[in-house]
Amino acid sequence: MRFDPSTGWCQGIRHCPSPNFNARPQGEISLLVIHNISLPPGCFGTGKVQQLFRNCLPADEHPYFASIAALQVSAHFFIERDGAITQFVSCLDRAWHAGQSCFEGRENCNDFSLGIELEGTDALPYSDAQYASLTSLTRLLQQAYPALDVRRICGHADIAPQRKTDPGPAFDWARYRTALSDSGDMQ
């Protein structure tokens, strides 16, 4: 996997372009937000996250889908249980993953963040393959965007605590940060 700074796309991973993005107001990338998602909730490998991020989730296929099919959301990256990474939005663009949010007193985190969705739930452990892919992807992004040091990597719950709980208590922050530290990229 390698990153092309001129396009904001990673090469060597799957691309599934989402229409749900817009331009960054200032072009700044200084926050990395970790999320979780599974569709239907608790079900993995369905391909429904990809459909949601592309605005083609069939609302009549599952009762839960009816409540979310009209949402226009996206993230820059999605890491499946087997570690496969899909990119939906160029890092140069503003994906719609954080919603109403605030980090260190600054609102609208989508303006200056990258979003990574892990296929999972708050309560189920994430896979070894996901941690490996997340660590590799984070290292790559930190090389491209030096402002993404460990102090500027957080969960969705950290920037939207009244609305969100992800990546949840099942996410092992110590494991992730140790892996980044072991790589020499922890700043």
CORQUI-V248639 format. One record per residue. RES is the residue in one small letter. PSI is psi as a letter, one per 20 degrees, with the letter a starting at -180 (* if undefined). Layout:
RES,PSI ; RES,PSI
//
This chain:
m,p ; r,q ; f,p ; d,o ; p,h ; s,h ; t,h ; g,j ; w,q ; c,p ; q,q ; g,j ; i,r ; r,q ; h,p ; c,m ; p,p ; s,q ; p,i ; n,m ; f,r ; n,a ; a,q ; r,p ; p,h ; q,j ; g,j ; e,p ; i,o ; s,j ; l,p ; l,p ; v,p ; i,p ; h,r ; n,q ; i,q ; s,q ; l,p ; p,r ; p,p ; g,i ; c,p ; f,q ; g,k ; t,i ; g,j ; k,h ; v,g ; q,g ; q,g ; l,g ; f,i ; r,j ; n,k ; c,k ; l,p ; p,o ; a,h ; d,j ; e,h ; h,q ; p,h ; y,h ; f,h ; a,h ; s,i ; i,i ; a,h ; a,i ; l,q ; q,n ; v,r ; s,r ; a,r ; h,g ; f,q ; f,p ; i,o ; e,r ; r,h ; d,j ; g,i ; a,p ; i,p ; t,p ; q,p ; f,h ; v,p ; s,q ; c,h ; l,i ; d,r ; r,o ; a,r ; w,m ; h,h ; a,h ; g,b ; q,p ; s,r ; c,p ; f,p ; e,l ; g,i ; r,p ; e,r ; n,m ; c,h ; n,h ; d,h ; f,j ; s,r ; l,q ; g,p ; i,p ; e,p ; l,p ; e,o ; g,a ; t,r ; d,h ; a,i ; l,p ; p,q ; y,q ; s,q ; d,h ; a,h ; q,g ; y,g ; a,g ; s,g ; l,g ; t,g ; s,g ; l,g ; t,g ; r,g ; l,g ; l,h ; q,h ; q,g ; a,h ; y,n ; p,h ; a,i ; l,l ; d,r ; v,h ; r,i ; r,k ; i,p ; c,r ; g,r ; h,h ; a,h ; d,h ; i,i ; a,l ; p,h ; q,i ; r,h ; k,q ; t,i ; d,q ; p,j ; g,r ; p,i ; a,i ; f,p ; d,n ; w,g ; a,g ; r,g ; y,g ; r,h ; t,g ; a,g ; l,h ; s,g ; d,h ; s,i ; g,j ; d,i ; m,p ; q,*
//
